[in-house]
């Protein structure tokens, strides 16, 4: 059988970049903190307990994916979360998978409890 690719490489790479950025536990933790409210790099270091150089490395990855923006404010850098980027990545990934079912677009609040239960069950099996 001949391999056939119907994927749009540009769209797929855009979605993959976001998913890769969130694939690291520290980056996920940092992104979660920034998503709660914009904060400075100093506040991130204080809130997460992650060392400055490592925070900077993870912020570069998150910024490169488009998930966060950073604005210099005097001697500090303010980090903000780009909510539209994660929604776009989700939409691109579903599109590339050929999923058009409206259930895949359910707001997180409607599916979160079920997802957390599945994760908890999978962790018990490991």
C-alpha positions as CSV (number, residue, x, y, z in Angstrom):
1,X,0.0,0.0,0.0
2,X,1.3,3.4,-1.0
3,X,1.8,5.9,1.8
4,X,-0.3,9.0,1.2
5,X,0.0,12.2,3.1
6,X,-2.9,14.7,3.1
7,X,-1.3,16.8,5.9
8,X,-0.6,20.4,5.4
9,X,3.0,20.6,6.7
10,X,2.8,24.2,7.7
11,X,-0.4,23.8,9.7
12,X,0.8,20.6,11.3
13,X,4.2,22.1,12.3
14,X,2.4,25.1,13.9
15,X,0.2,22.8,16.0
16,X,3.2,20.5,16.9
17,X,5.3,23.5,18.0
18,X,2.7,24.4,20.6
19,X,2.2,20.8,21.8
20,X,6.0,20.3,22.1
21,X,6.3,23.5,24.1
22,X,3.7,22.2,26.6
23,X,5.2,18.7,26.6
24,X,7.8,19.6,29.3
25,X,6.5,19.5,32.9
26,X,8.4,22.7,33.9
27,X,7.1,24.6,30.8
28,X,3.6,23.4,31.5
29,X,3.9,24.7,35.1
30,X,5.3,28.0,33.9
31,X,2.6,28.4,31.2
32,X,-0.1,27.6,33.8
33,X,1.3,30.3,36.1
34,X,1.4,32.9,33.3
35,X,-2.1,31.9,32.1
36,X,-3.4,32.7,35.6
37,X,-2.2,36.3,35.3
38,X,0.6,38.2,33.6
39,X,3.7,38.2,35.7
40,X,7.4,39.3,35.7
41,X,10.3,36.9,35.3
42,X,11.2,37.6,38.9
43,X,7.7,36.6,40.0
44,X,8.0,33.4,38.0
45,X,11.2,32.5,39.7
46,X,9.7,33.2,43.1
47,X,6.4,31.4,42.4
48,X,7.8,28.3,40.7
49,X,11.1,27.9,42.6
50,X,12.9,27.3,39.2
51,X,16.3,28.9,38.8
52,X,16.6,32.0,36.7
53,X,18.7,30.6,33.9
54,X,16.3,27.6,33.6
55,X,13.3,29.9,33.6
56,X,14.8,31.9,30.8
57,X,15.5,28.8,28.8
58,X,11.9,27.6,29.2
59,X,10.5,31.0,28.4
60,X,12.4,31.1,25.1
61,X,10.7,27.8,24.2
62,X,7.3,29.1,25.2
63,X,7.9,32.4,23.3
64,X,9.1,30.5,20.2
65,X,5.9,28.5,20.2
66,X,3.9,31.8,20.4
67,X,2.2,30.8,23.7
68,X,3.6,33.7,25.6
69,X,4.7,37.3,24.9
70,X,7.3,39.2,26.8
71,X,7.4,43.0,27.2
72,X,10.3,44.8,28.7
73,X,9.1,47.2,31.5
74,X,12.1,49.0,32.9
75,X,14.4,46.5,34.5
76,X,11.7,43.7,34.4
77,X,10.1,41.6,31.7
78,X,6.4,41.0,31.9
79,X,5.1,37.7,30.5
80,X,1.6,37.2,29.2
81,X,-0.2,34.2,27.8
82,X,-1.6,34.1,24.3
83,X,-4.9,32.2,24.7
84,X,-5.6,32.4,21.0
85,X,-2.4,30.4,20.1
86,X,-3.5,27.3,22.1
87,X,-7.0,27.5,20.6
88,X,-5.5,27.8,17.1
89,X,-3.1,24.9,17.7
90,X,-6.0,22.8,18.9
91,X,-8.1,23.7,15.8
92,X,-5.1,23.0,13.5
93,X,-4.5,19.6,15.0
94,X,-8.1,18.5,14.8
95,X,-8.3,19.7,11.2
96,X,-5.2,17.8,10.3
97,X,-6.6,14.7,11.9
98,X,-9.8,15.2,9.9
99,X,-12.0,15.6,13.0
100,X,-15.0,17.7,12.4
101,X,-17.1,16.4,15.3
102,X,-18.4,19.3,17.4
103,X,-17.7,17.3,20.6
104,X,-14.0,17.9,20.0
105,X,-14.7,21.6,20.4
106,X,-16.3,21.3,23.8
107,X,-15.4,24.0,26.3
108,X,-12.9,22.7,28.8
109,X,-15.3,23.0,31.7
110,X,-17.7,20.5,30.2
111,X,-15.1,17.8,29.7
112,X,-12.5,18.5,32.4
113,X,-13.9,16.3,35.1
114,X,-14.0,13.3,32.7
115,X,-10.5,14.0,31.4
116,X,-9.1,14.2,35.0
117,X,-10.8,11.0,35.9
118,X,-9.2,9.2,32.9
119,X,-5.8,10.6,33.8
120,X,-6.2,9.4,37.4
121,X,-7.2,5.9,36.3
122,X,-4.3,5.7,33.8
123,X,-1.9,6.8,36.6
124,X,-3.2,4.0,38.9
125,X,-2.5,1.4,36.1
126,X,1.1,2.5,35.8
